[in-house]
């Protein structure tokens, strides 16, 4: 930081150099990359791994989110562990409330369900917890 003329403010930062000698300063608290909003994404692991060969019918997801600034999030569900995301909805998260509880109804059937939360608004948010409710649908394949 001192070599680049930056003061240490407690935030972690990384500095890298490209092969042409350009130095890039990356701050973990940044919300843009040279003025372009950064895409932030969280994708969960497989849901219902105790019975991977059985189909599950997902009918409800509940998310607990906190945000330091207003954020517009996209929540999507995949039936095939993230290969495709056929269902998606948008959520607006307010920075005024300490915690936002969101109930998302994205009905979907699959063996290896997963949930993705994506932000393309440059907001500053945190996913605290997720609960997905599904039922076993049919016999083992």
Buried (B, 14 or more C-beta within 10 A) or exposed (E): EEEEEEEEEEEEBEEEEEEEEEEEEEEEEBBEEEEEEEEBEBBBEBBBEEEEEBBBBBBEBEBBBBBEEBBBBBBBBBBEBBEEBEBBBEBEBEBEEEEBEBEBEBEBBBBBBBBBBBBBBBBBBEBEEBEBEBEEEEEEE
